């Protein structure tokens, strides 16, 4: 057992609480063509969390990723639909655990930090711990990716809540009730955005912990395209804004349409009051149409807000149907007391 895990065990025993390492912990590794990195990822996480099971979900790799991961001691499974979102959907549906750790298979994230992230989630009863990236060398984080992450994270913080600084991190720890209440809709790298907004939308107890982030090993190449995937993530944010905050989106739309309508009609109204003549009749018609569109936009916001509230209630009921980590630990404590 690692020193970190041993320390947590001693602290738990001193408090009379069951050791969190007795919980079922699953390390989930979505993978595509990572033969240069996957062995180190599996080895390091098995060392950091000896009681955990490491699952590698291969996404149609054309290299030796599968055999290397299996030889390193991982449970290897397949997802044939191409895209990280499909892989996460399959992992969350298939695997039963109390705590889930999701990490990319490129050996850029700090495996030694895993016990610290799990301890934060288990000791505080959280539903998600985000491993925010702190780069250890300049080559680890490309400038385009860094700027895109900052911009997209800023948009999400402004709209959904100021809680996460690294929204696109691929290193996270989840409770069971997060995983089993998460309706995965994304197909690709926008899955991280969806995970973040799911936590913010249901106001789940979450936190962010800084972890080291290093460059990929030699022979490993990034699958992320800065512009293509950046636009896909931005589009996902807009879709989630429509789904999760429709009143906010359509109210702003209504305000802008109404503002343009007033700007267009103002000189026409002034001229009419002075002369009794309506000049630029087409402009008056356009202004009227824009004002009607503003009212329709506001009405759509009201209707969709009612639908969204119903969806949120359904998701929250599903979320509450699963026991929290603290409840699971309490049951372990009672079981230990009964066996003693």
N, C-alpha and C positions, 0 to 999 in steps of 0.2 A: 504494500500500500504506500502511496506517495506521502511525502511529509505533509502536504496540504490536506489530504484526505485524513491522515492520522490526527492532525491538529483539530479538524472539524469533529472527528469521532470523540476525542478527549473532551472537547468543549461540550458536545451534546451529552456525553455521559455525566459530566459535572453538573449539568442543569437538569438531569433526570429525563431528558428527552431522547427518543430513539435516534440513532445515527441516520442521517439522510442517505448514506450510502446503501442502507437497507431498502430504499425505494428502487423501483424498476426504472433504470435510466437507459435511454436509447440515444445513441449518437447517429444522426442521419446525415449521410454524405451523398448529395447529388453529384453525379460524375459523368463527364464526357471527354474522352481522350486525355486522360491524366496519368498515363503510365509513369511519367517522370516524377510524379509527386505523391501518388496515392499510397504507396508503401509507408512513407514517412507520416502521412496523416493518420493512417490506421494505427501504426506503431505508437505514435505519440499520444493519441487519445486513449488507447488501451493502457498505456503507462500512467497517464494522468488520472484516469477513472477506471481502476481495475475491475470494478463491479458492473460496469456498463457493457452493453452489447453495441458493437459498431456495425451499422448497416450501410452498405454501399449500394446505391441504386444507379446502375449503369444505363445511360441514355444513348444506346446505339454506338458505343465506342468502336473505332476501327483499329485500335492498337491493343496492347496487352493489359489494359486497365483491369479487366475482369479477373484474369488469372493472378495478377500481382496482388490485387486486393484480397482475393480468397486465400492466397498463400500467406498473407500478412495476418490473417485471423479474422477478417471481416465476414459477416453474412452478406452475400452478394445476391441482389435481385435485379430484375430488368424492368424498364419502362420503355416501350417502343415508340410512343408518341414523342416527337422531338420538341424539347423545350423544358426549361427548368420548372415552370409552373405546373406542367403535367407531372413531372417527377415528384414535386412537393405534394400535389394532390394524392398521388398514389402512396407515398410514404405515410402521410397523415391518416389515410384510410386503412392501411394495412397493419400498422404497428401499434401494439398496445403497450403503454408504459405510463409511469407516473410523471416523469420528467423527460422532456425531449430536448436534445441539443442539435441544432442544425448548423452545419459548417460546410463551406465549399471545399472541394477536393483538390485545391491547387497548392496546398501547404504554405499559404500566406498568413494564416491566422494562428494565434498563440494557443496551442493545445494545453500548455501548462496553466493557462488562466481558467480552464474549464471548471475545476473545483471551486474557484472563487465565484464564478458566475452562478453555479448551482447553489452554493451556500447563500448567495444573495437572494435567490429566488425562494429557496426552502425556508430560510430563517425568517424572512419577512412576509411570506405568503403571497408572493407576487405571481403574476401570470406571464410576464415576459421580461427578460433581461436582454438588452441589446448590447452586443460587444462593439462599442464604438472604436474605430480604428485610429491608432496612433502610430504613424509610419516610423520605422526604425532606419530607413535609408531613403534617399531622394528618388530612387528608381522605382520604389514600390507603388507609388500612387501617381499616375500620369496626370499632368496639369489639367487636361480636358476632363478627365474623370472627376478630379477634385473640385473643379469649378461647377460641373454639372451636379455633383452631389450636394454642394453647398446651395446652389440655386433651387433645386427641387426640394431639398429639406426645408429651406426657408419658406417655400410656397406651402408645404404641408403644415409647418409650424404656425403660419399665419392663419390658415383656414381651419385646421383641425385641433391645434393645441401645441403649446410651446414646451415639448417634453424631450424630443430626440434631436440630437445634432448630426447623427450619421444614419440617416434613414435607409441608405442603401447597403448597409453592412450585411454580409452573408454569414455572420456569426451571431447566433441567438439561442437563448434557452427559453423553453415554453413549459407551462403547466399542462396537464392533461386537458383541463377544461378549456384552455385556449385552443388547443389543437382540434378537439372534437366539436368545437362550436364555430370553426373557421370555414366558411364556404369558399373554397378556392375557385377563383374565376379566371385568373391570369394564365397565360400559356408560357411566357418567357421570363426574362429578367425583371419584369415589372412586378414579380411576386413579392419582392421586398417592400415595395410601396404598399401593396395590399395588406401585408402582414402588419405594417405600422399603423395603417388607418383602421384596421380591425380593432387593434388595441385601443386606439384613441376614440373610435366611435362608440365602443361599449364602456369607455372610461375604466378600463382594467387597470389594476395596480401594476405599474411597470417602472423600470428604471433603466439607466444606461451606465455601463461600466467601461472604462478605458482599457483597451487591450492592444498589445503590440501587433503591428502589421508589417510584414516584410515582403521582399520581392519574390516572384516565382522562381523555382529552381530552374537550372539550365535544362533546356529541352521542353519546357512547358510554355504554352502560348495562351493568352487571354482570349476568351470567346466573346467578350463584350465589345460591341462597336459603339464608340462614343456618341456619334450623332444619331444613328438609326435607333439604338436602344434608348438614348436620351429622349428622343421624340416619342417613342412608344411609352416610356414612363410618364412623360408629361401628358400624353393623351389618356393614360390610365388615371392620372390624378383628376383630370377633367371629368372622366366618366364616374369616378368615385364621388366627386363633388356633386354631380347630378343625382347620384343614388343616395348619398349620405347627408348632403346639405342642400336639397333642392330649393328650399325657401331662400337661402342665401344667394344661390346662383341666379334664380329667376327674378328675385327682387332687384339685384344689381342690373340685370338685363332690362327689367321694366323701367328702372330709374334712367338708364342711358337712353332708351327709346323715347321716354317722356321728355327728357332734357332736349334732345335733338328736335322733337316736335315743337316744343315751346320756342326754341331759338328760331326755327323756320317761320312760325306763325306770328311771332311778336311784331315784326315790321308791317305785316299785312294788317294786323288788328289796329295798329297805330294809324296807318293810312286810312282804314275804314272809318275810324272814329273821327278823323279830321275831314274826310271828303265824302263819306258815305259810299265809296266805291271799293270793291274788292279787287285789288290788282293781283297779278301772278296766280290765277286761279289753279293751275296745276300744282303749284307749291302748297296752296291751301289744302288741296286734296291729299297730297303726300303727307302733310303734317297731321291731318285727321287720321290717315291710315297708320302712321307711326304711333299716335296716341292710343288707337284701338289695339295695336300690337302690344303696347305697354300693359294695357289692362289684361289682355289675354295671357301675357307672360306672368303677370302677378297671380292670375287665377290658376295657371298651371303650377306655379310654385306652391300655392295653398293645397291643391289636390295631391300633388306628389309628396308634399310634406306629411299629409295624412297617411299615404301609402308607406312612406319611409318609417313613420312611427310604428306602424304595424309590423314591418319587417324587423325593426330594432327590438320590439317586444318579443318576437319569435326567437331571434338570435339570443337575447338575454335569457329567456326561459331555457333554451338549450344549453347555454353557458352555465346556468345555475343548476342544471340537472347533474353535472359532474362535480365530485367533491374537490375542494381546494387542496393544495399541498399541505396546509396546516391541518386540515381535517384528516387527511391520510396519515400524517405523522401522529396525530392524536390517537387514531385507531391502532397504529403500531405500538404506541405507548401502552394502551389498554391491553393489547394482546401480550406484550412483554410482561406487564404486571400480572396478568392471569396465568402466565406460564411459570412465573417465579414463585 
